[in-house]
Amino acid sequence: MANDDLVRDRPARPEAAKDEINPTSAWLESCFAQIETDPARAHTMAQIRRSETRGADRVLANHCLGTAASELGLWNDARTAFLAAHDETPADETRTRARFAALAGNAALAGGDAAAALSLLTLAETDARAAGSATLEALAAIDRGRTLVMLGRGEEALGALEAATGLAPERAEGWLLKATLLRRLDRLDAAQTAIERAALLTPGNPDVGLEAGVIAVLSGRDEAARQSWESVITLGPGLAADTAAGYLAQLGNAGDTAPASPPPPQEPPQP
């Protein structure tokens, strides 16, 4: 799934504790390691563990099960496992509950169920707010914004992204998505401001360069668009470079003095 930090963002254990890892944590780490080499086997291991345990052991079994199911593209299984982990986590552990709700929402979104994703991501934001975790709340708000775009609710999506960039202004992803949405809403000046912020936070990000070029060409600044897309190609081969090359081919040799340039033929890849 897109937000791997939701899966892996766990506090580091103190050095002294690493040699004294408890059996529950040891099992979870072995299950995650198994996902990297054989996700199908990890999926089976987690199912067995879930059926044989209760309490925290069962919560972590569902955590690994959902992660393995995500790796296998079994999105309904992943959503069910993450939601079970959320529901079985004690009510006062709101930070952990927020992570599981966000993971369940991501799984629902990946599986094409935007309505369910919206409900789960709203729950994740509520839990994160209760936990006082601005970062987790921002991540959930970003994904809620993506979901609202899928549902054709652009103004609401913009509100979610405004919230995300306010909560975590240091995360470039929120600014990039905000710029893309503002551009789609034909608010090019605001889109330019947002993409400049994203570029400051992640210089050399090809997705930012692609979007900056699209905003520039739609604003009638062909030379700025050309420079943005050429910078993406300079970063090295890949999908972003191929997309930038296609945009440049359509732009042709016209400069800022050209009367008009048609918009690029496709949207740049979403981060």
PyMOL commands that set and color helices and strands:
alter all, ss='L'
color gray80, all
select helices_A, chain A and resi 4-8+15-18+23-37+39-52+55-71+75-88+94-110+114-131+134-150+154-167+172-184+188-201+206-218+222-234+239-251
alter helices_A, ss='H'
color red, helices_A
deselect
rebuild
show_as cartoon
